Amino acid sequence: MADLEHIQLAHGGGGQLTSELIEQVILPSLGGSQNPRILSDAAIVNASGPLAFTTDSYVVQPLEFPGGDIGKLAVCGTVNDLAVSGAIPLALSFAIVAQEGLEIALLRRLLESAGRTASVAKVSIVTGDTKVVERTAGEGLIINTAGIGRVMDKARLGFDRIVSGDCLILTGPLGEHGLAVMSKRKGLSFSADLVSDCAPLHELTQALIEKLGPAVHFMRDPTRGGLAATVVDIANASHCDITLEEATIPVNKTALAASEMLGLDMLHIANEGKLVAVVEESAAKDALAILAKFAIARRSAIVGKIGSSSEMPLVEMATSFGGRRVVQMPYGEDLPRIC
């Protein structure tokens, strides 16, 4: 492969070039070169107790952006889906669909990023797949993952556990991921760096559950659709009104400026390293103290409260100017292909 710098259709043919791509690029980059069992058709994972299982696909342009890339994004997104379900991530699958013409050096960088992120998250990539499509059929690279995790003994999470009086906690400023991707895509620059918040959240969720147990009623990472979609989902599923407090929502001034320049609502923009937790009111301050011990959550704040039961639940924002506005589910996608 020394003379081959780009993905060819033959790399997906199952022959010698496929084997070389897997053995010389994919496995070493993902950290699996020392584990011969990773080449089996299925992985054997030892676990005891209930398991959480998730799957997701990732398409983003550009493939690399400030603060992350599609490889890091794929691992973080899968780990976080397990984490907010109250599970400790155990193992991931990692399948790639590469477009003909993709630079192998770029592919290696993206996979190495995924491998580093998995190592930081202490989760193993145990199986995968490789496909190649024609030059006009893809976005350069598409990644599909699946993940399993062991559900923590103290986890008691679900929409049905949300009750009036519960507090909503957000672990940091909104919109950094979506706006970092969009600014890179549009060639925008700002006086201060705008980087994606892409990060694994499992240490936060584990700490909350270990310390607070059943006082944590629900968790979700506000990815596509942002905080607005997450909170409207919570209201609809719990049949409770929700009030958000605009003055308490953490803000990144550069992200806010970018959103205003692009005409976007910060509540609708995707995040990849933020957590929304619904906790008992009596445990809210303890939750903030726990989160403050983690660098990625030092700007955590109580941003809202669960209201009374309702057949037609409503989410409202108490604005900084003393008014109120209805928060609605985004109709479509303001920022396409960002997660």
C-alpha positions in Angstrom: 0.0 0.0 0.0 3.0 2.3 0.1 2.1 3.8 -3.3 -1.6 4.2 -2.6 -2.6 7.5 -1.0 -6.3 7.4 -1.6 -9.2 4.9 -1.0 -10.0 2.9 -4.1 -13.1 0.8 -4.8 -10.9 -2.2 -4.7 -10.3 -1.5 -0.9 -13.9 -2.6 -0.4 -13.6 -5.8 -2.5 -12.7 -8.2 0.3 -9.3 -9.1 -1.2 -5.7 -8.2 -0.6 -6.2 -4.5 -0.6 -9.0 -4.8 2.0 -6.8 -6.9 4.2 -4.0 -4.4 3.9 -6.3 -1.5 4.7 -7.5 -3.2 7.8 -4.2 -4.5 9.0 -2.0 -1.5 8.1 -4.4 1.4 8.7 -7.6 0.6 10.6 -6.5 -1.8 13.4 -3.4 0.1 14.4 -5.2 3.4 14.4 -8.1 2.1 16.6 -5.7 0.3 19.0 -6.8 -3.2 18.0 -3.6 -4.5 16.5 -2.6 -6.4 19.6 -6.0 -8.2 19.8 -6.3 -10.9 17.0 -9.9 -11.6 18.1 -11.0 -8.3 16.8 -11.0 -9.8 13.3 -13.7 -12.4 14.3 -17.2 -12.0 12.8 -18.5 -11.3 16.3 -17.0 -10.2 19.6 -17.5 -12.0 22.9 -18.1 -9.6 25.7 -18.3 -10.8 29.3 -20.9 -8.9 31.5 -23.1 -9.5 34.5 -26.4 -7.9 35.1 -28.6 -5.8 32.9 -27.0 -4.4 29.7 -27.8 -1.2 27.8 -27.4 -1.3 24.0 -27.3 1.6 21.5 -26.5 2.2 17.9 -25.9 5.4 15.9 -24.5 6.7 12.6 -22.3 9.7 12.0 -22.1 12.0 9.0 -20.4 15.4 9.4 -18.9 18.0 7.0 -16.1 18.9 7.4 -14.7 15.6 8.7 -12.3 17.6 10.9 -13.4 20.7 12.9 -12.1 22.8 15.8 -12.2 20.6 18.9 -12.9 17.3 17.2 -13.5 15.2 14.1 -15.9 12.4 13.0 -13.8 9.7 14.7 -13.9 11.4 18.1 -17.5 12.3 17.6 -18.5 8.7 16.9 -16.9 7.4 20.0 -18.2 10.2 22.2 -21.7 10.0 20.9 -22.0 6.3 21.5 -20.4 6.4 24.9 -22.7 9.3 25.9 -25.9 7.4 24.8 -24.9 4.6 27.1 -23.9 7.0 29.9 -27.2 8.9 30.1 -28.9 5.5 30.3 -27.1 4.9 33.5 -24.7 2.4 32.0 -20.9 2.0 32.2 -19.7 1.6 28.6 -18.0 -1.8 28.0 -17.5 -2.2 24.3 -18.2 -0.6 20.9 -18.4 -1.8 17.3 -17.0 0.6 14.7 -18.0 0.3 11.0 -16.8 2.7 8.3 -18.2 3.5 4.9 -15.4 5.2 3.0 -15.8 7.1 -0.2 -13.6 6.4 -3.2 -10.8 9.0 -3.3 -10.7 9.6 0.5 -7.1 10.3 1.5 -5.7 7.4 3.5 -3.6 9.8 5.6 -6.9 11.6 6.6 -8.6 8.2 7.3 -5.7 7.3 9.5 -5.9 10.5 11.5 -9.7 10.1 12.0 -9.3 6.5 13.2 -6.4 7.4 15.5 -8.6 10.1 17.0 -11.3 7.5 17.6 -8.8 5.2 19.1 -7.5 7.8 21.5 -11.0 8.8 22.5 -11.9 5.2 23.2 -8.8 4.9 25.4 -9.7 8.0 27.4 -13.2 6.7 27.9 -11.8 3.3 28.9 -14.0 1.5 26.4 -12.8 -1.2 23.9 -13.6 -1.2 20.2 -14.1 -4.9 19.7 -15.5 -5.4 16.3 -16.2 -3.5 13.0 -16.7 -3.5 9.3 -15.3 -1.7 6.3 -17.1 -0.7 3.1 -16.1 1.5 0.1 -18.6 3.4 -2.1 -18.3 5.3 -5.3 -17.0 8.8 -5.3 -20.5 10.3 -5.7 -22.3 8.2 -3.2 -21.1 9.4 0.2 -19.8 12.3 2.3 -16.1 11.2 2.4 -16.6 9.0 5.4 -19.6 7.6 7.3 -19.2 5.8 10.6 -21.7 3.5 12.2 -21.3 2.4 15.8 -23.0 0.2 18.3 -22.3 0.1 22.0 -23.1 -2.0 25.1 -22.7 -1.1 28.7 -23.5 -2.5 32.1 -26.4 -0.7 33.8 -25.3 0.6 37.2 -27.0 -0.9 40.3 -28.2 2.5 41.6 -29.6 3.7 38.3 -33.3 4.5 38.3 -33.8 6.5 35.2 -36.9 7.1 33.1 -39.5 9.6 32.0 -41.9 8.0 34.4 -39.7 9.1 37.4 -39.9 12.8 36.6 -42.2 14.7 39.0 -43.3 18.2 39.7 -40.6 20.1 41.6 -37.6 18.4 40.0 -34.8 20.6 38.8 -33.1 20.6 35.4 -29.4 20.8 35.4 -27.3 21.7 32.4 -23.5 21.1 32.5 -22.2 24.0 30.4 -22.7 26.5 27.6 -24.9 25.6 24.7 -24.1 25.4 21.0 -20.4 25.0 20.9 -20.3 21.9 18.8 -22.8 22.9 16.1 -21.4 26.4 15.8 -17.8 25.2 15.6 -18.7 22.9 12.8 -20.7 25.6 11.0 -18.0 28.2 11.4 -15.4 25.8 9.9 -17.8 25.0 7.1 -18.5 28.6 6.3 -15.0 29.8 6.8 -16.0 32.2 9.6 -13.4 33.4 12.2 -13.9 35.1 15.5 -11.8 37.0 18.0 -11.8 34.0 20.3 -11.5 30.4 19.4 -14.8 28.5 19.0 -14.3 24.7 19.5 -16.6 21.8 19.7 -17.5 20.6 23.2 -17.2 17.0 21.9 -16.3 14.8 25.0 -17.3 11.6 26.8 -19.8 12.1 29.6 -19.6 8.8 31.4 -17.6 10.0 34.3 -20.2 12.7 35.1 -23.1 10.3 34.9 -21.4 7.6 37.0 -20.5 10.1 39.7 -24.1 11.5 39.9 -25.6 8.0 40.1 -23.0 6.7 42.6 -23.5 9.7 44.9 -27.2 10.5 44.5 -28.7 7.2 43.3 -32.4 7.3 42.7 -32.5 11.1 43.3 -31.3 11.3 39.6 -34.5 10.8 37.7 -33.5 11.2 34.1 -30.5 12.2 31.9 -30.0 13.0 28.3 -27.3 14.6 26.1 -28.8 17.5 24.1 -27.4 16.6 20.6 -29.5 17.2 17.5 -32.2 19.7 18.2 -30.3 21.0 21.1 -31.7 21.9 24.5 -35.1 22.8 23.1 -35.7 19.3 21.6 -34.5 17.7 24.8 -36.7 19.7 27.1 -39.8 19.4 24.9 -39.3 15.6 24.8 -39.1 15.6 28.6 -42.3 17.6 28.9 -44.2 15.5 26.4 -43.1 12.2 27.9 -43.6 13.2 31.5 -46.8 15.1 30.9 -45.4 18.0 32.9 -45.0 21.7 32.2 -41.4 23.0 32.3 -40.0 26.5 32.9 -36.5 27.4 31.8 -34.7 30.4 33.3 -32.8 32.2 30.6 -30.6 34.1 33.1 -29.2 30.9 34.5 -28.3 29.2 31.2 -24.5 29.2 30.8 -23.3 31.2 27.7 -20.2 31.1 25.6 -19.9 34.7 24.3 -18.2 33.6 21.1 -20.9 31.0 20.4 -23.6 33.5 21.2 -22.1 36.0 18.7 -21.8 33.2 16.1 -25.4 32.2 16.6 -26.6 35.8 16.2 -24.5 36.3 13.1 -26.0 33.1 11.5 -29.5 33.9 12.7 -29.8 30.7 14.9 -31.5 30.0 18.2 -28.9 28.7 20.7 -31.6 26.4 22.2 -31.8 24.6 18.9 -28.0 24.0 18.2 -26.4 20.6 18.8 -24.1 19.8 21.7 -21.8 16.8 22.0 -20.3 17.3 25.5 -23.2 18.5 27.6 -25.6 16.8 29.9 -29.1 17.6 31.0 -30.0 15.9 34.3 -33.4 15.9 36.0 -32.9 15.5 39.8 -34.9 15.8 42.9 -35.0 19.4 44.2 -33.4 18.4 47.5 -30.5 16.9 45.6 -29.9 19.7 43.1 -27.2 21.5 45.0 -25.4 18.3 45.8 -25.5 17.5 42.0 -23.9 20.8 41.2 -21.1 20.2 43.8 -20.4 16.7 42.2 -20.3 18.1 38.7 -18.0 21.0 39.6 -15.2 18.5 40.3 -15.0 17.8 36.5 -13.4 20.3 34.2 -16.0 19.9 31.5 -18.9 20.6 33.9 -17.6 23.5 36.0 -20.2 25.8 34.6 -23.1 23.5 35.5 -26.2 25.3 36.5 -29.9 24.7 37.5 -31.6 26.0 34.3 -35.2 25.0 34.9 -37.9 23.3 36.9 -40.5 20.7 36.3 -44.0 22.1 36.8 -47.4 20.7 37.3 -49.0 17.8 35.3 -50.7 18.7 32.1 -52.5 17.0 29.3 -50.9 19.4 26.9 -47.6 20.2 28.5 -45.9 23.5 27.7 -42.2 24.6 27.9 -41.7 28.2 28.6 -38.6 30.4 28.9 -38.6 33.1 31.6 -36.5 35.6 29.7 -33.8 37.9 31.1 -36.1 40.9 30.4 -38.9 39.6 32.6 -41.1 38.2 29.9 -41.9 34.6 28.9 -41.8 32.8 25.6 -42.8 29.4 24.5 -39.9 27.0 23.7 -40.8 24.7 20.7 -39.4 21.6 19.2 -37.2 22.6 16.2 -39.1 21.9 13.0 -36.2 20.6 11.0 -32.4 20.9 11.1 -30.8 24.3 11.1 -27.3 22.9 10.9 -27.3 19.7 8.7 -24.8 16.9 9.1 -23.2 17.9 12.3 -23.6 14.7 14.3 
